[in-house]
Amino acid sequence: MRILGIDPGLAIVGWGIIDKINSSFLPVACGAIRTPAHTDLNKRLSMIYDDMNVLIEKYKPDEVAIEELFFNTNITTGITVAEARGVILLSAFRHQIKTFEYTPLQVKQAVVGYGKAEKNQVISMVTSLLRLKAPPKPDDTADALAIALCHAQSSNSRMAQYYNK
């Protein structure tokens, strides 16, 4: 199964693709979609949508795993991230790819074994689990790979099947 993990954002959308073969995880590709600051919001959203379409058409993932939004203190930032997340979900929908959503706590629990793990612990485990020579950069890319790993480890569980119908 090929999984596209997405860490949504407006300035940077982290993405990572892994193949799950039995109980092994193989890295395929990873990177980040970047949109320039001080650019019209609609143009930035269009750039994200177009780049997502290119990724999906190039790598042909079977499923997409995306991080759920967590609103902390800056609601304005959360709204623009939600808009970016919307065009990402639209791209997956238009390509008829099933999407799954995970909270940051679920991702950390699946990858590190502790739901309140620090970012450096997540990056270290992603690097180790995927046998990467160096930690993925930027951090958004590492987060996207962690989301893909979370889905790969969770997708066969009965709970995941129940919650992601």
JOFEN-V299563 format. One line per field, one symbol per residue. ss: DSSP state (H for helix, E for strand, - for the rest). phi: phi as a letter, one per 30 degrees, with the letter a starting at -180 (. if undefined). burial: + if it has 9 or more other ideal C-beta (glycine too) atoms within 8 Angstrom, else -. Layout:
# JOFEN-V299563
ss->???
phi->???
burial->???
This chain:
# JOFEN-V299563
ss->-EEEEEE----EEEEEEEEEE--EEEEEEEEEEE------HHHHHHHHHHHHHHHHHHH---EEEEE-------HHHHHHHHHHHHHHHHHHHH---EEEEE-HHHHHHHHH------HHHHHHHHHHH---------HHHHHHHHHHHHHHHH---HHHHHH--
phi->.ccccbcdacdbcdbacbccbhccbcdcaalbccbddiceedddddddddddddedddchddbccbdddbdcccdddeddddddddddddddddchcdcbcbdedddddddcjbdcddeddddddddddchddbddbdeddddddddddedddcdcdddddddcd
burial->-+++++++++-+++++++++----+++--+-++-+-----+-+++++++-+++-++--+-+-+++++-+--------+-++++++-+++++++-+-+-++++++-+++++++----+---+++++++-++-+--++-+++++++++++++++-++----+-----
